[in-house]
């Protein structure tokens, strides 16, 4: 139910309830009865919606209906008894509506069993005359339940007939009114009239109803039609004594309800409360018009709200930013209306909750804060935060510094003093104005504190760049990581180490930022590392702000930092002097290594050691003779670059294959689209104990989706919830708030009934029938979800992306009107693959790998542990391989499958028994789950990558595609998903039959052997690069096409010719946007890119270097074409072009 329907429903129910309330109080005749008929229509509508969306089983339906009725009926019965007993003596003139008390037990029994009006019964529930409608309602609920939920037609007819017989003619006479609501719901699902036609329909039906009020139709129907029928049959219809007119009225109401809803509690309390209030009025009040209605509304509403509060708060069809905002607005309007027209203030009608719209990120903010709080709790178990680091309740502030807006968590006294205000950081302006940071740079932030500089640097260098943040205090590194997550930055890596010129361990005080000061109590040990141990990360820029340890860093040999262009240095003179060191000695050390030092600005006054009065607090260091940009700042030009805003709905920063894929996808699309990640946290959306939390999260993020041009959903249904109905309901909320839509199907939910009945027929039993019913209901719900996606095309463009050609064909069939594209799972660009070695320096992989002789060969399996992965096949294959072959299992139990009280997962226990049975404990190594980067490095350490999967419902395998991208020697089962994968990537892996471990062992022995090399402490095995027909560029192009963005992209250009000319150039041709451009690259540029010193290479070696860096060269050539004029001889790429 969308917000428009829900809003109309709320307005309609309040108006109807008010009509019943004031009608009973003021003695109106027909209007309250018509309002009850409208309640029946609304009830039928809502019950149909509930059965279709929430109550998936008969038991759920029964429990929810009993709970809803009981919360209203029981208070109404008790209130009626109390009024009849205690108010009777207070009534000054008597009141014939008071019920007799001599048969109280019988009356209570009839009221509780809802048999007051079955057949010949006509027993009011004490003085509560409107209770008759609740009796009718309950019987309609029962009839619907016994007809809707059974699967057998015979059962439906038999149970429905029994229910009709039991309720009797009176109740059955008004059943068509209730069924009109049921019909309205189903008509509305399949047919949505235009706005103008809907308004015309609503206005026409309202006009007909108002016209009917000018004629005595109620009396005519009761006396001239139903009266003779009662005489002829001898049956009194009582509350149904004008049912033909009620049918007509219900039809008008049903036609009017284009947007509708239902409630029924308020008027059930009106009659007894009217008696109670009227009995307490002074004598003069009886002379006023409307003596019952004057004081009634505030008291009746407050009592009704108390009993109905639970049902209101639990309604799933109200989907707004803050639950209750629509009610607050509606009640405030009613209060104003009654106060100005009747003169009675209706304060209890106003809803006191403050309404506010929440941006999509606020719920995620709280999750970040919660995780950060838990991290601080863990830290404080070992180290007390005190002094300037005394802990505060964390809160978030927003900063806007020189082109970048970001947010920070304030959590201790120092952070509050330094970062609470939005004071501009002057160094940011200098760095930006003088172009000291370039897109794609690697930055070292030495002394990152809470990460303010790191976040700004990360935004400045873009997702292609990398920020390495160093700090010895654990709360600061935790804060930097939290602030990176808070701002959606995946390019910041923290290192909890102190920096000096040699490796050591120091005891530092938790009250002093000066790690080399040594004073203070409550000390703890921190590792100190030389900055040269991180030289392999190739930083281009450093910020050094390390509270007096600058001198130790200045002693570093900076020769290994070949890419380092510049340093921003904050020199803490007092801290250095108190250690007996002249601060200017630090600067002399930098100058001896070729750095030019300027004061306050990159082009400021040059530092002169002879001038002792110079202010040396803020210094800008650049390498003498190094290339420094002087041109105005510019970014890489992309033709027709899109400004479309895209919301990426996906799991994020979790151990999840889709989160891993989405992080690479965001990185690849950022040059073309303005992407914001809207995370789908599993711990919230799949919380079994608190389902409302997931609904509230979706309701919170949904309104903000309308601010985006495109919403991109990474759809694995289980990410949205636990049950099909829950998943569909939440996805509907996303769809209703979205414009253009891109849905990436990581799997297609079951949507065919075929096969369900055959399986049941083969094994017919009660359990099989229950399973059939459950599966059929799931298929019904999934089909509805797919229809919702296809239905979105009526208003907006919808595109679907599949990861196999078979899935693409299915989606084209089941999603009419949706543009369907397909591409394999692709993750990494060529430049990313080439930079993999740099990740070794920060990897934890060497510490978890077994220390084995160099002749040992590794076979690797990857992914979460589960029966569908077939890891037992790899273990058994090891029995048929030589002793020097070991199996590395980079696998662990999926976090989503963990349950309180569970022991060893059955499949894991099976694997353990298999290893022990075959005495392979020394050759099978359970490594467990590792980080995303370490998983890629793990593949590069293996001589063979094995995917022994069974046939699963998954469209593709992330690890399998990554192994191919990394040019691993791969062995995959001949399963459906890998047969599909081969259509995109032929000749990139070898097959073996599912479960055939002997075939697997034989193929591994016959397979190609790689070349070992050491990178740091990690052995890497290199194989020839695989020729892939598809890569990440095809994926990017599909997303750009789906988003309606045209961009010069690598999938539109290919090298068509290359040759070596005179030993000085490699000539090549680029086909770009239909044009053919001649280009050449100098031999010196190629040698510099490969870091080759020997300049006497033959033509074949030059071509090999060119091919290795082909993707990057093409990209830079296109960039140069876009920004510069060229001669007839084409473009020439030089060393400067390859290092932009």
Phi, psi and omega in degrees: 000121185278168184302327180296314178298317181298318180295316178297319179301314180298315180297317183294319182292324179293316179297316181295315179299320178296323178297315179296315183300305183288331178297316177292323183289323186260002175079023175293156184256297190273324184300314178300323179294318178296325178295323177295321176299319177298322177299321178298317180297314179297322180297315178299321177298310185292321179296322178295318177297315182297317181294326181282331189251328191239306185276089188280345179231160178299323180294318176300316180299313182297315181297315181293322180290318179297317180297320182291317180292316186297322182294342178256316187292315184299310176300324180295318179296313181298316180296320178298317179298313182297317179297315182295328182278314192259338183272335182309314181292337182278344186286121189289330186237008182079158182212118185294344181286348179296133184278149176294146185254006185282345179235050185298315182300318180294317180297316178300316181299318180294320180295317183291321182275359177060039179249020184299329187232020176285139178049242186273355182295145173208071184248110173292152180278085186058231182268009185265080183300322181296355181297343181302322184292329178292323176301314177301315184302315183297320180292325176293321175303313183296316180298315180300315183298316183284345178263323187281318192274324178298147182271331183279134177296325179296318178295319179301311183295317183293312182293320178295320178297318178298317179297319178295320179295318182292322183286329177087170187295323183302308183291321180295334182297328180263003179301322178302329178297316180291320179293336175299324176293321177299314180297322180300316180300313184289326176294318182294328179294324185260348183217120177243109179291162176293164182299315183294317180293323178297316178296321178297316180297314181296317180294322180294313181296322178295320179296320178297317181295317179296324177296323180297333182291347180276358182235149181279059185291325182297311180295318180299315182294318183292321186270321187265341182245300183285329180301305177301326178296319178295320180293319183292323183264345183073020184243120179277127183272345176048246187294349179252026190282006172223041190296329176299321177292323178298325178297314179297316180298316179297323178297320178295316179297318181297320178294327181287332186281080169280323172232120188209173178195188187209147166201165185208010190278327197296318189281348179294338180262357191291316185294307180296325180289328176299316179297316182298312183291318182295325179295332183269354182288148172290165186301323184293340182292335182289345181275348181281147175293143179066048188295333177281324187280338186303306183265001194287315194302310183297321183287315181297318181295318181295321178291316179297323180293323180298318181283330185261002185301320182296315183291327179294313185292340183267359185291128182275349188271359177263106186239091178230173184298314176237118184306131177101352182298320181293322179293319180301315180296316180296314182291323178297320178297316179298318179300316180295318182298310182293324181294327184270336182259326182255335180089015181246121177286124182252065183303319181297343178286336183281137181270127191272350181291134177287135180262135176209143177275132181256134175289160187297340188269350190293320179297321177294324176305315182295324177295320177298315179298319180297315179295322179295319177300317179295323178296318178295322177300317179296317180299317184287351172291338182245329184227130179275129176273115182213179183062227179294343180262014179302133189286139175241163172295122186292146174213167187248134174241157181246136180238151176224098186241108168047061172097353182226128176258131181207172182234153182225150175267124175262127188215348173221172188301319181296316180295325178294319181292324188266326192237000183293324179269162182268044180291126183298140174271111188299326183296330179298317181297316181296316181296319182288314183297327184259012173056043180280344175241138181238156179300128180095358180292156169256131186238138170257122175253094183272114187086061189284342184054232183272002173100015180301308180297319182301317181295316180296316179300319182299321178288327182289321182272349180077173183293341177288337181275174180223139177243128175247116187253127185242134174197140182277345184271123186297328180290331178287318178293323176296320179293320179297317178296320180293320179291328174297315179294319181301325182263008177067034183255121180257011185248022177246127176238130184259149178228114181275076179217154168271155184246133176210204181259355179209161183278136179194184173229132183237148170265120181239156181275142180283003181248004187220128181286348183275101187291337181262007183285316173085352182270164175104166178255186180051056182276157174215156185271140176229147177283140175247130182234144173289142181298335181294338179292350179247014184296334180296346178280352174053062178290147175262337185213144176232142165248127182241113179215079193236035165051050174101351178269010180300327182299316180297321179293325181294339178281354183292145172276112185271007180299322179296342182272074186292331183270355185289119181261321190206161181222136168255121188240124170258113185263120181264085185303312183299321182294324181286319182296322183292351174263006178081023182242137176283121181304328182290343174296327177300316184291325177297322177299317178295319182295324179297337180263016171093014179268134171267135186245128177237153186265131169070330180216154178301333177247026181279194181298136180286137179293133179237113182302338183280340180267107186278351183264004180287142177278114186248029181285321184237114189233146179240117186251132175226149182285127180300127178088349179284152181294126176237127182293137178241345180287158177301155183296135177211152178251163178300128184276132174240121183297140181056034182302134185279147171249014182295138177268129184235131173262124180257106179270115183194161165297153187209139180054041177228160175283085187207134181300324181288324175297319179297315179297317183296326179296320177289322180296316178301317180299320183285329185269344186301328178295345187243335186228151175270098190256134171237133180275128172250101188290149173246087185289123182297321184296338178269311186283341180243031179282113183287332184277330184226086181291331182297330182301319178293318178298319180294323180295314179297318179297333180283316183281335189300312184303326182289342181295334179294345178280352183260148177289323183223138172249122182252114183256120171275099194265103159241108192311324184295345178292337185268350181167193186255327182243155179304317182295320179296316180297314181295317181300317182289322178293325176301320179298319178296314182297319184292341181254007185252155173263246177294150189225136169237121180246118176265116183270105175281342168200156178256122182295155179301129185223008181244136176280341182300136178099332181295317185285327178297317180296321179292320181296327180289334182222070186286120177198171178298318180297320179295323178294320178297316179297319178300314180298318181295315180293320179296320178294322177297315179300317178302316181291317179297320178299321177297321179295317178295323176296324177299317180294315179295323180295338179295340180292344179294337181244327188219163176289135178232132176236146176238142178237126180249159181251015171207154181291327177296316178297324179298319178296319178297315182296323177297329181281320188262354180236074180297138179088352182264133175284122184249129176234161179218148174199157177288163171298122178226144188238307199249140170282166179299320181294325178294317179298319181293335182270006184300324182301328181296334183286345179298326186291339179244013185274147172267000186298317181303331183281344181253348179280147179292144179271100188233161179301160185291341181277357180285135179254139184254130169253129185244140168238152192219150176114171181289151183282128177191155183304329182289347182278340175065031182296338178298330178296318180294322179295316180293327178296331181297332178296338184251017176244156180301163185297335182277006175264125179239151179256123175257121182253098177273072191213152176204169179288134181295135182300328183291342181268356183285135179228148178297130178092350180288148175261220180291133177300136186306316182291323176296319177299323178296319179294318180298316179298322181295318178297316180292321182298320183263010175054053182246020185297334179273351182244348176252122186242113177277098183281328184088187180282144178232172180294166181300316180294320180293330177296320178292319176295324179300320178298323182287343177274349186265145176278342178209136175252122186244132174238090186272038190294151169276176174290121180235175178277359182287143181285328184201170180242121178298307180302323180296315179293323178294321179298321178292318178301327180272009177058045175277160170278114192243143176231112183241150177290155177279064180258170186299319184290326179280332171297322176290322181297325181296334179296331177269323189233066181292150175062029178246355178203165179250147180267155160214151184291148181304125176083353183274085184289334178291315177300319179299313181298318181295321181288326176296319180295324182273352186287168181294151179253141182267181180247124182279145169209154182259131172238106187063234179261012185246131175277126177250137178251119182262140174231159176303146182292134179282145177270104183258133179280340180229147178211192184300335182293327176292322176297313179301316181297321177298317180293321178294319177297318180296325180277355180075034183247131175255126181214143173296113188227157187297336179290348179260007180222146179214146172287125183251343181204140173210147180200157178262132182242121174056018177073358184255340185223157162247117177270141176209164182238135179245127173266119189221118179050044178083352179256151177249123184241136176273136179221159172214149178236138183287151176299323180297322179295318179296316180297320179294321181294326181271353183058046179259131181271320183293118183268002183258070179256145178280173184297323180297321179293322177295318179297321179299319178294320179299313181298321181300322184252020187304314184299316181292321181296316177302314182299315181290328177295317178298317180300318180292323177300321185287334186252353185226151169283155181221161181272179178295340180278358177091198183261152173237123176266128181247182178302321180296323180292327180278355176230065188288000000 
